[in-house]
């Protein structure tokens, strides 16, 4: 169960804002997630559909949110808008096995909807809300089973012309409208994300203090997850990456089952999920607590590029600008270290650092780790969307040198990534990642204790 730290009135306001974007005489359908079976009669920890949660705050599976915008020209007696929730009914026998349910009666009060029905009433009542509407808005293709339900309702309405029934003749994907809203975080959302970052940063700090020769990567992961849960974040926002040595060069390494070795770097990409919101932080540090010369050189280069990219963040800037700065710093640094050769100006214009910097600089962050929102890419895949206050993103440059790369042995098998979570403010930016040590001096000081 998500214990939301956001007041229910904000969810009401979000629904009102979405309704304002809908045409008159329309209905929007936003389904909850379904439970997913892990094996036989056990399920994965439930994760609510984030669009549904964003609009409802409701955390039970199988529910449905219906938003209705009536046409005042067609009826003077109907309310201008209606918000309806379908949810599981109270069931003492099921609840004693699987946990308490809110039930329709309490859902109407607790989640401030106009009406709530049980799921048993869905097939009978849902067509009534779609009937006579000009436009139907829903995320077609997102859930096959829900698609089938919607199209069955439409067939009932299309076959009922003699009974005065009619189906919408326009279907619109609702996701763009919701995702534009989700891209700009409210003060309440930002407060939750700050807290998620504090918890996650402390977990990285704990991992630094704990890691040592002979431990397994999963033991370090356990320390991180313990710190999350002990501070109210029941789950990680994604599968934690704890990669020692050459494993640090695998971008989405999650086996986390190898032993740590002195002299190796350890890359940890881990973030907590708090009240539905994700943190996404990466730190890289030496298992033995001391960077050697090559490790320090590569680490400081990545850190320099990250700081330079973060400094570009402000309203009106964009990812393309931050990328250009980061690529220039990395390319120049790799040239000076002898890892790139040729004419420096040509190397910079060719983005030669991408030989070792093999992923993007960052992404939107929020209810999802790779959060929703258009990047407005041009034909060259430059991300040109202007930053606005309230956007939250990651900035995460990295360098990854394969163990078999044709470079000096001291560079082989080194992987470094540094990732912070950045909020765009009215005047610039705020780095939310404040508790995870980042400079070599700070990391070594933590590991020396």
Secondary structure by P-SEA (a helix, b strand, c coil): cccccccaaaaaaaaaaaaaaccccbbbbbbbbccccccccccccccccaaaaaaccccccbbbbbbbbbccccccccccbbbbbbbbcccaaaaacbbbbbcaaaaacccccccccccccccccccccccccccccccccccaaaaaaaaaaaaaaaaccccccccccccccaaaaaaaaaccccaaaaaaaaaaaaaaaaaaaaaaacccccccaaaaaaaaaaaaaaaccccccccccccccccccccccccccccccccbbbbbbbbbbcccbbbbbbbbbbccccccaaaaaaaaaaaaaaaaaaaaccccccaaaaaaaaaaaaaaaaaaaccccccaaaaaaaccccccccccccccccccccccccccccccccccccccccbbbbbbbbbbbccccccccccccbbbbbbbbbbbcccccccccccccccaaaaaaaaac
